[in-house]
C-alpha cells in the first residue's frame, strides 16, 4: 500500500474523535503489532515501511500537521530538517492538521518514500523568551560527511517509541 497516496486520499480521512480512539488501541503493542523499517533507494532517498506483524488486520490512525514533521529524522543525535515526502502528483497539503486511517491486513505493508535533507536543525534558546516556543534554526552548512544511523519516524498517530525505523547511512 502506498502510505502517502492513502494519506492524500479523501476516502481515508477520518475525524479527530475516531483518530483518538484508534490511537488508544495503537498505544498498546499487544493489541496492534507493528514493525517499522526503512531501506535506502538512492543516495538521499529512503523507503519507510510500516508492517503489520499481527495475526489480524490493524486499523491505523495517521496524523499529518503543517507544523510537525511527519517523518521526523535524526542522524545519530542530530535532528535533520524535515525530509521531503514523495506525495502523489497533484496533492497539496493545506496548513493545519489532517487525520487519516488505513487498514493493514496481516503481513500487510504500507510504504512511503522520502528524500533526506542533510541539514541540522537546532532549537534556539539564547534569544528566546522564557516559556516561549521558538522556531527551530537550520545549520545551512549541513551535516558533515560521515557514517550515521538514521532514525526516521512515521505519520502514525502514536507516542510509541518503537515505531521508528533505523538504518545505516553515509553522507558524502
Buried (B, 14 or more C-beta within 10 A) or exposed (E): BBBBBBBBBEEBBBEEEBBEBBBEBBEEEEEBBBEBBBEBEEEBBBBBBBBBEBEEEBBBBBBBBEEEBBBBBBBEEBBBBBBBBBBEEEEEBEEEEBBBBBBBEEEBBBBBBBEBBBBBBEEEEEEEEEEEEEEBEBEEEBBEEEEBEBBBBBBBBBEBEEBBBEBEBEBE
